[in-house]
Amino acid sequence: MVTHNLTQRQYRGGKLASTGQKIIPLGGGVDTNTKNRLQNLENTITSQAEKLDQIAKLLNELSEKKSAS
């Protein structure tokens, strides 16, 4: 994977200063750390969605019991 330095260097007051741009990788696919973080996020979302479905089911059952009595 090739990295290109996109940092522009400027001299201000006789000192070297940076514009704040970052060095970024170009090409080469997705970073494995990013891929793992996204997978963990997807797993967490799936788990929370399942819990919310269970809560909704229990609330519906309670509502039906209250309306029947």
C-alpha positions in Angstrom: 0.0 0.0 0.0 1.3 3.4 -1.0 1.0 6.4 1.3 1.2 9.9 0.0 2.2 12.9 2.1 -0.4 15.6 1.4 0.8 17.9 4.1 1.6 21.3 2.8 4.5 23.0 4.5 4.5 26.7 4.9 6.9 29.1 6.6 5.3 31.5 9.0 7.5 33.9 10.8 10.6 32.0 9.8 9.3 28.7 11.3 8.0 25.7 9.5 4.2 25.3 9.9 1.7 22.7 8.7 -1.8 23.4 7.2 -3.3 20.6 9.3 -3.7 18.1 6.4 -3.1 14.5 7.2 -1.2 11.7 5.6 -3.7 9.3 4.1 -3.4 5.9 2.5 -4.6 5.6 -1.1 -5.9 2.3 -2.5 -5.1 -1.0 -0.8 -8.6 -1.6 0.5 -10.1 -1.2 4.0 -8.0 -1.0 7.1 -8.4 -4.2 9.2 -8.9 -2.2 12.4 -11.7 -0.2 10.8 -13.3 -3.4 9.5 -13.2 -4.9 13.0 -14.7 -1.8 14.6 -17.5 -1.8 12.0 -18.2 -5.5 12.6 -18.4 -4.9 16.4 -20.8 -2.0 15.8 -23.0 -4.1 13.6 -23.0 -6.9 16.2 -24.0 -4.4 18.9 -26.8 -3.0 16.8 -28.1 -6.5 16.0 -28.1 -7.4 19.7 -29.9 -4.2 20.7 -32.5 -4.7 17.9 -33.2 -8.2 19.2 -33.6 -6.9 22.8 -36.0 -4.2 21.6 -38.0 -6.8 19.7 -38.4 -8.8 22.9 -39.4 -5.7 24.9 -42.0 -4.8 22.3 -43.4 -8.4 22.3 -43.7 -8.3 26.1 -45.4 -4.9 26.1 -47.9 -6.2 23.4 -48.7 -9.2 25.6 -49.2 -7.0 28.6 -51.4 -4.7 26.6 -53.5 -7.6 25.4 -53.9 -8.9 28.9 -55.0 -5.5 30.2 -57.5 -5.0 27.4 -59.0 -8.5 27.9 -59.6 -7.9 31.6 
